[in-house]
Amino acid sequence: MTRILESLKPGAIVRSPVLPEPVRIIEARTIGQSVKIIGKGLNSGQFYEPILNAEKGL
């Protein structure tokens, strides 16, 4: 989990099955065994705040 969180630094681009577009990370924080990502979609400019874990595409 630590290695994953280290890769989710502000400015990083992520893609996930639960996100409809690539997202630029603004902030990422752990919540138990999950990670909450706050990011902005590259195509639409929409903000996303999913909570991801291994089952949801982390």
N, C-alpha and C positions, 0 to 999 in steps of 0.2 A: 504494500500500500504506500509506503514512504516513497518508493521509486516512482510510482505513478503520480503522486502528489507533486513531486519535484518537477515532473515534466509538464505540469499544468500551471506554469508560471504566467503572469500577465503578458499578453502579447502572443502567446502560443495559439496556434490554430488547431482545433480538434474537430473530428468527425465521429459520429456515433449513430447507431441505428435509431436512437430516440430523438435525434436532432434532424430537422428537415433540410438543413444546409450547413456548410462549414461555419464554425463559430470561433471568433477571436476571444480568448479568455481575458476577462477583466479581473476576476478574483476566483480563487478556489479554496474551499475549506473543508476539513473533515467533519463528518457527523457520524460518530460511531464507526461502523465498517463501510460507510458510504462517503461520497464526496459531493458537495454542492458546488456547482459551477455557475458563475455569473458571467455571461458573455453576450456578445453582439454578433448577430448573423452577418456574414460577409456580403450576401446578396441583397437582403431586404433591409438591413439595419435594425431588425427587430431584436429585442433583448430576450434572453433565455436564462432561466434559473432552474435547470433540472437537478435532481438529486440522483446520482448514478452509483451503482454498485456492480459487482461482477455479473449479476443476472440482467441488468439493464444496460449493458454496453460499456462498462468502464474498462 
